[in-house]
Amino acid sequence: MVRCSFGCFRNKSIAGAFAISPAKTDTAIEELSFEGALKELEAIVARLEQGEVDLEDSIALYERGQALKAHCEAKLKSAEGRLEKIVLGAGGPQISAHELT
Protein backbone atom coordinates (compact mmCIF):
# COMPACT_ATOMS: atom_id res chain seq x y z
CA MET A 1 0.00 0.00 0.00
CA VAL A 2 1.16 3.52 -0.77
CA ARG A 3 -0.14 6.86 0.40
CA CYS A 4 -1.32 9.06 -2.45
CA SER A 5 -1.10 12.83 -2.66
CA PHE A 6 -4.71 13.11 -1.44
CA GLY A 7 -3.86 11.33 1.82
CA CYS A 8 -5.56 8.04 1.04
CA PHE A 9 -3.95 4.63 0.75
CA ARG A 10 -4.04 2.42 -2.31
CA ASN A 11 -2.44 -0.68 -3.72
CA LYS A 12 0.60 0.41 -5.75
CA SER A 13 0.25 -2.53 -8.16
CA ILE A 14 -3.01 -1.09 -9.53
CA ALA A 15 -1.58 2.33 -10.42
CA GLY A 16 -1.40 1.61 -14.12
CA ALA A 17 -4.67 -0.28 -14.24
CA PHE A 18 -6.89 2.80 -14.23
CA ALA A 19 -7.58 5.29 -16.94
CA ILE A 20 -9.97 8.17 -16.59
CA SER A 21 -11.97 9.38 -19.53
CA PRO A 22 -13.12 12.98 -19.98
CA ALA A 23 -16.74 11.80 -19.88
CA LYS A 24 -16.19 10.24 -16.46
CA THR A 25 -15.14 13.56 -14.93
CA ASP A 26 -18.44 15.11 -16.06
CA THR A 27 -20.36 12.97 -13.57
CA ALA A 28 -21.57 15.00 -10.60
CA ILE A 29 -19.65 13.83 -7.57
CA GLU A 30 -22.77 13.82 -5.40
CA GLU A 31 -24.28 11.17 -7.72
CA LEU A 32 -21.35 8.76 -7.29
CA SER A 33 -21.40 5.82 -4.93
CA PHE A 34 -18.49 5.43 -2.53
CA GLU A 35 -17.01 2.73 -4.74
CA GLY A 36 -17.42 4.79 -7.92
CA ALA A 37 -15.83 7.86 -6.34
CA LEU A 38 -12.94 5.81 -4.95
CA LYS A 39 -12.30 4.17 -8.32
CA GLU A 40 -12.22 7.56 -10.04
CA LEU A 41 -9.95 8.96 -7.34
CA GLU A 42 -7.53 6.08 -7.82
CA ALA A 43 -7.53 6.71 -11.58
CA ILE A 44 -6.75 10.39 -11.02
CA VAL A 45 -3.90 9.56 -8.67
CA ALA A 46 -2.47 7.10 -11.20
CA ARG A 47 -2.57 9.71 -13.98
CA LEU A 48 -0.98 12.38 -11.83
CA GLU A 49 1.75 10.00 -10.65
CA GLN A 50 2.62 9.13 -14.25
CA GLY A 51 3.51 12.79 -14.79
CA GLU A 52 2.26 12.86 -18.37
CA VAL A 53 -0.56 15.37 -17.80
CA ASP A 54 -0.04 19.03 -18.66
CA LEU A 55 -0.19 21.63 -15.89
CA GLU A 56 -3.76 22.87 -16.44
CA ASP A 57 -5.16 19.34 -16.64
CA SER A 58 -3.14 18.37 -13.57
CA ILE A 59 -4.69 21.21 -11.60
CA ALA A 60 -8.20 20.27 -12.76
CA LEU A 61 -7.60 16.60 -11.90
CA TYR A 62 -6.19 17.51 -8.49
CA GLU A 63 -9.20 19.71 -7.76
CA ARG A 64 -11.62 16.92 -8.70
CA GLY A 65 -9.54 14.48 -6.68
CA GLN A 66 -9.90 16.66 -3.59
CA ALA A 67 -13.67 16.80 -4.10
CA LEU A 68 -13.81 13.01 -4.57
CA LYS A 69 -11.77 12.50 -1.40
CA ALA A 70 -14.18 14.71 0.56
CA HIS A 71 -17.14 12.81 -0.92
CA CYS A 72 -15.63 9.46 0.10
CA GLU A 73 -14.93 10.73 3.61
CA ALA A 74 -18.53 11.96 3.93
CA LYS A 75 -19.88 8.60 2.72
CA LEU A 76 -17.69 6.76 5.25
CA LYS A 77 -18.78 9.06 8.07
CA SER A 78 -22.41 8.49 7.14
CA ALA A 79 -21.93 4.72 7.09
CA GLU A 80 -20.20 4.89 10.46
CA GLY A 81 -23.15 6.81 11.90
CA ARG A 82 -25.60 4.28 10.53
CA LEU A 83 -23.62 1.40 12.02
CA GLU A 84 -23.48 3.20 15.35
CA LYS A 85 -27.28 3.48 15.34
CA ILE A 86 -27.60 -0.23 14.56
CA VAL A 87 -25.17 -1.18 17.32
CA LEU A 88 -26.74 1.10 19.91
CA GLY A 89 -30.31 0.28 18.90
CA ALA A 90 -33.29 1.17 21.02
CA GLY A 91 -32.13 -0.91 23.98
CA GLY A 92 -28.60 0.47 24.24
CA PRO A 93 -25.39 -1.09 23.01
CA GLN A 94 -25.72 -4.57 21.56
CA ILE A 95 -21.95 -5.05 21.34
CA SER A 96 -19.06 -3.13 22.78
CA ALA A 97 -17.15 -0.52 20.76
CA HIS A 98 -14.05 -2.69 21.20
CA GLU A 99 -15.72 -5.44 19.18
CA LEU A 100 -16.13 -3.06 16.21
CA THR A 101 -12.41 -2.43 15.81
MOLIN-V671408 format. One record per residue. N is the residue number from 1. PSI is psi in degrees with one decimal (999 if undefined). BURIAL is b if it has 9 or more other C-alpha atoms within 8 Angstrom, else e. D_CENTER is the distance of its C-alpha to the mean C-alpha in Angstrom with 2 decimals. Layout:
n=N psi=PSI burial=BURIAL d_center=D_CENTER
n=N psi=PSI burial=BURIAL d_center=D_CENTER
//
This chain:
n=1 psi=142.1 burial=e d_center=14.86
n=2 psi=152.7 burial=e d_center=14.33
n=3 psi=126.2 burial=b d_center=12.59
n=4 psi=174.2 burial=b d_center=11.18
n=5 psi=-12.9 burial=e d_center=12.40
n=6 psi=-2.9 burial=e d_center=9.37
n=7 psi=3.7 burial=e d_center=10.06
n=8 psi=166.1 burial=e d_center=7.57
n=9 psi=145.0 burial=e d_center=9.52
n=10 psi=163.9 burial=b d_center=10.00
n=11 psi=118.1 burial=e d_center=13.23
n=12 psi=-31.4 burial=e d_center=15.44
n=13 psi=-15.6 burial=e d_center=17.46
n=14 psi=3.5 burial=e d_center=14.95
n=15 psi=-43.3 burial=b d_center=14.73
n=16 psi=-2.8 burial=e d_center=17.45
n=17 psi=-10.9 burial=e d_center=16.52
n=18 psi=139.7 burial=b d_center=14.24
n=19 psi=145.3 burial=b d_center=15.79
n=20 psi=128.0 burial=b d_center=14.67
n=21 psi=154.0 burial=e d_center=17.48
n=22 psi=-36.1 burial=e d_center=18.59
n=23 psi=-34.3 burial=e d_center=18.69
n=24 psi=-34.7 burial=e d_center=15.01
n=25 psi=-8.8 burial=b d_center=14.28
n=26 psi=-15.3 burial=e d_center=16.81
n=27 psi=130.8 burial=e d_center=14.84
n=28 psi=131.5 burial=e d_center=14.36
n=29 psi=-37.1 burial=b d_center=10.84
n=30 psi=-23.1 burial=e d_center=12.38
n=31 psi=-12.7 burial=e d_center=13.51
n=32 psi=142.7 burial=b d_center=10.34
n=33 psi=170.1 burial=e d_center=9.61
n=34 psi=-46.9 burial=b d_center=6.53
n=35 psi=-40.6 burial=e d_center=7.34
n=36 psi=-42.3 burial=e d_center=8.23
n=37 psi=-40.5 burial=b d_center=5.41
n=38 psi=-41.4 burial=b d_center=3.52
n=39 psi=-43.5 burial=e d_center=7.20
n=40 psi=-39.9 burial=b d_center=7.92
n=41 psi=-43.3 burial=b d_center=5.87
n=42 psi=-37.2 burial=b d_center=7.72
n=43 psi=-39.5 burial=b d_center=10.70
n=44 psi=-45.7 burial=b d_center=10.86
n=45 psi=-44.3 burial=b d_center=10.88
n=46 psi=-43.9 burial=b d_center=13.49
n=47 psi=-43.9 burial=b d_center=15.53
n=48 psi=-38.0 burial=b d_center=15.68
n=49 psi=-27.8 burial=e d_center=16.69
n=50 psi=-25.2 burial=e d_center=19.37
n=51 psi=18.8 burial=e d_center=20.95
n=52 psi=18.3 burial=e d_center=22.46
n=53 psi=135.5 burial=b d_center=21.05
n=54 psi=167.2 burial=e d_center=23.49
n=55 psi=-49.6 burial=e d_center=23.00
n=56 psi=-42.4 burial=e d_center=22.48
n=57 psi=-36.0 burial=e d_center=19.89
n=58 psi=-43.4 burial=b d_center=18.10
n=59 psi=-43.8 burial=e d_center=18.12
n=60 psi=-42.4 burial=e d_center=16.89
n=61 psi=-42.3 burial=b d_center=13.98
n=62 psi=-41.8 burial=b d_center=13.14
n=63 psi=-44.9 burial=e d_center=13.52
n=64 psi=-37.9 burial=b d_center=11.23
n=65 psi=-41.6 burial=b d_center=8.55
n=66 psi=-41.4 burial=b d_center=9.29
n=67 psi=-39.0 burial=b d_center=9.24
n=68 psi=-40.9 burial=b d_center=5.87
n=69 psi=-45.8 burial=b d_center=4.76
n=70 psi=-38.8 burial=e d_center=7.58
n=71 psi=-45.0 burial=b d_center=6.94
n=72 psi=-43.1 burial=b d_center=4.22
n=73 psi=-41.0 burial=e d_center=6.89
n=74 psi=-41.4 burial=e d_center=9.53
n=75 psi=-42.4 burial=b d_center=8.92
n=76 psi=-41.1 burial=b d_center=9.13
n=77 psi=-39.0 burial=e d_center=12.08
n=78 psi=-44.1 burial=e d_center=13.64
n=79 psi=-40.0 burial=e d_center=13.60
n=80 psi=-42.4 burial=e d_center=15.09
n=81 psi=-40.8 burial=e d_center=17.69
n=82 psi=-42.3 burial=e d_center=18.61
n=83 psi=-38.8 burial=e d_center=19.16
n=84 psi=-42.7 burial=e d_center=21.19
n=85 psi=-39.1 burial=e d_center=23.35
n=86 psi=-44.9 burial=e d_center=23.96
n=87 psi=-44.3 burial=b d_center=24.94
n=88 psi=-41.5 burial=b d_center=27.13
n=89 psi=-175.2 burial=b d_center=28.62
n=90 psi=-28.8 burial=e d_center=31.87
n=91 psi=19.3 burial=e d_center=33.85
n=92 psi=-172.4 burial=e d_center=31.80
n=93 psi=132.7 burial=e d_center=29.66
n=94 psi=-37.0 burial=e d_center=29.86
n=95 psi=160.2 burial=e d_center=28.42
n=96 psi=157.6 burial=e d_center=28.02
n=97 psi=-31.8 burial=e d_center=24.83
n=98 psi=-34.2 burial=e d_center=25.65
n=99 psi=-19.8 burial=e d_center=25.33
n=100 psi=-23.9 burial=e d_center=21.66
n=101 psi=999 burial=e d_center=20.68
//
